[in-house]
Every structure is written in C-alpha cells, then in structure tokens.
Amino acid sequence: MERLLKSILSNVKRVRGMKIYIKEKDQRGYTIPVPLGLAQFFLNRMAGRVMKKYVKDEDLQKIDFKQLSKALDELKGYKGLKLVEVKEKDGDEVTIII
C-alpha cells in the first residue's frame, strides 16, 4: 500500500509558479514567471501597503490577503489552469496560467 501511495504521489505534478503573458497590439509579447512562494510572500507582507496607493480604503478592507494566500497554496495542484484571460478589442492581451 505504501509503495502504491508513493507511486501515485510521485506522478502528481506540483506547480511551483505561475506565468503571466502580456502582449500589446503589434508589439512583442512578454512572459513573466512568478514563483507562487514569492506571490504568497507579497500577499502576506506587502500587498496591503502597496495597494493603499491605488485602492480606496473601504474597498481594501474587503480583501482578505491571508485567504488569497491560502487560495494560491491550493492552486499548486492545478498545473495549466488559466486564472485570467483578457483580450481587448485593440489587440492587447493578458493571460495568467498556473
């Protein structure tokens, strides 16, 4: 039984990061690899302070950064999952894949 469990677990691919694809119309696209550990660190330590500059306080209070960090941890088992896929009419594109 133990051998079977080890065999199953060894075949499960754990995700180490996500990829952010950015492409502007008629320009070269960019891929930004983001390790999930770094994203979790940012959510836990710095996101609230950074977002204060761009988001209203009343909206910022509605965001639970610890829950977002836990959600990222859960996503590690879903390699290839598209979290965001935006294609604008002008040709700009943003895609985030686990």
Buried (B, 14 or more C-beta within 10 A) or exposed (E): EEEEEEEEEEEEEEBEBBEBBBBBEEEEEEEEEEEBEEBBEBBEEEBBEEBEEEBEEEEBEEEEBEEBBEEBEEBBEEBEEEEEEEEEEEEEBBBBBB
